C-alpha cells in the first residue's frame, strides 16, 4: 500500500511538471475591444515556474512581465501605457483561457495552440 501511494504521488508530480512544460508554444485567438475584433497571438515559454513571452497584434508586440506558473494556472502582467495590468490564465493542453480586468470588467477569452 505504501508503495502504491508513493508511486501515485510521484506520477501526479510528474504530470504537473509535464503540463507546465507543455505551456510553451504559440496560441491564437481574438478579443472584442471597444466593439472591434482584435486578433492576438501569444508566444509563451515556460521555464519551471517562470513564464516569459509576448502578445502580438496589429499594433505590435507587448512583452509579458512577472510571469508565474502554478500547475495549470499562470499569471502575468503587461504594460499597455497606463501601468501594469495583471491577467491570469489556465492551460488546457491545446488551448489557454485568459482572464483580464479592463476598467473593472472581467473578460475571459480562449486561445488555441497552433502548430509551429
Residue pairs with C-beta under 8 A, 6 or more apart in sequence:
16 71
16 72
19 71
19 72
19 91
19 93
20 46
20 48
20 49
20 69
20 71
20 72
20 91
21 46
22 46
22 91
22 93
23 44
23 46
23 51
23 69
23 74
23 91
23 96
24 44
24 45
24 46
25 44
25 113
25 114
25 116
26 41
26 42
26 43
26 44
26 113
26 114
26 116
27 41
27 42
27 44
27 95
27 96
27 111
27 112
27 113
27 114
28 39
28 40
28 41
28 42
28 111
28 112
28 114
29 39
29 40
29 109
29 110
29 111
29 112
30 37
30 38
30 39
30 40
30 109
31 37
31 38
31 40
31 107
31 109
32 38
33 102
38 57
38 58
39 57
39 58
40 55
40 56
40 57
40 111
41 55
41 56
41 57
42 53
42 54
42 55
42 56
42 96
42 98
42 111
43 53
43 54
43 55
43 56
44 51
44 52
44 53
44 64
44 96
45 51
45 52
45 53
46 69
48 69
49 68
49 69
49 70
50 67
50 68
50 69
51 64
51 67
51 68
51 69
51 74
51 75
51 76
52 63
52 64
52 67
53 63
53 64
53 67
54 61
54 62
54 63
54 64
55 61
55 62
55 64
55 78
56 62
62 78
62 79
62 80
63 78
64 76
64 77
64 78
65 76
65 77
65 78
65 79
65 84
66 75
66 76
66 77
66 84
67 74
67 75
67 76
67 77
68 74
68 75
68 76
72 90
72 91
72 92
73 88
73 89
73 90
73 91
74 88
74 89
74 90
74 91
75 86
75 87
75 88
75 89
76 86
76 87
76 89
77 84
77 85
77 86
77 87
78 84
78 85
78 87
79 85
85 100
85 101
86 101
87 98
87 99
87 100
87 101
88 98
88 99
89 96
89 97
89 98
89 99
90 96
90 97
94 112
94 113
95 110
95 111
95 112
95 113
96 110
96 111
96 113
97 108
97 109
97 110
97 111
98 108
98 109
98 110
98 111
99 106
99 107
99 108
100 106
100 107
100 109
101 107
